[in-house]
Amino acid sequence: MKKKPISDYLSIGSSVGICAALGVVVGALLQNLVFWLCIGAGAGVVVGAVLALYNQKTP
């Protein structure tokens, strides 16, 4: 198994944190905090994974 650099995990973690924070803000504005927190965290995982794959393909 190939070792991954720590920067891959940081990009995924930071995107989850940023999207979850945006989800909390949107949820607070729309009066449905938990729903938007889950959507934000899910979107953060997807965005972070795509960014990690994109960074691996570029030399």
For each residue, the residues with C-beta under 8 A, 3 or more apart:
1:
2:
3:
4: 8 9
5: 8
6: 9 10
7: 10 11 55
8: 4 5 11 12 52 55 56
9: 4 6 12 13
10: 6 7 13 14
11: 7 8 14 15 48 51 52 55
12: 8 9 15 16 45 48 49 51 52
13: 9 10 16 17 48
14: 10 11 17 18 48
15: 11 12 18 19 44 45 47 48 51
16: 12 13 19 20 41 44 45 48
17: 13 14 20 21 44
18: 14 15 21 22 44
19: 15 16 22 23 40 41 43 44 47
20: 16 17 23 24 37 40 41 44
21: 17 18 24 25 40
22: 18 19 25 26 40
23: 19 20 26 27 36 37 38 39 40 41 43
24: 20 21 27 28 33 36 37 40
25: 21 22 28 29
26: 22 23 29 30 36 40
27: 23 24 30 31 32 33 34 35 36 37 40
28: 24 25 31 33
29: 25 26
30: 26 27 36
31: 27 28
32: 27 35 36
33: 24 27 28 36 37
34: 27 37 38
35: 27 32 38 39
36: 23 24 26 27 30 32 33 39 40
37: 20 23 24 27 33 34 40 41
38: 23 34 35 41 42
39: 23 35 36 42 43
40: 19 20 21 22 23 24 26 27 36 37 43 44
41: 16 19 20 23 37 38 44 45
42: 38 39 45 46
43: 19 23 39 40 46 47
44: 15 16 17 18 19 20 40 41 47 48
45: 12 15 16 41 42 48 49
46: 42 43 49 50
47: 15 19 43 44 50 51
48: 11 12 13 14 15 16 44 45 51 52
49: 12 45 46 52 53
50: 46 47 53 54
51: 11 12 15 47 48 54 55
52: 8 11 12 48 49 55 56
53: 49 50 56 57
54: 50 51 57 58
55: 7 8 11 51 52 58
56: 8 52 53
57: 53 54
58: 54 55
59:
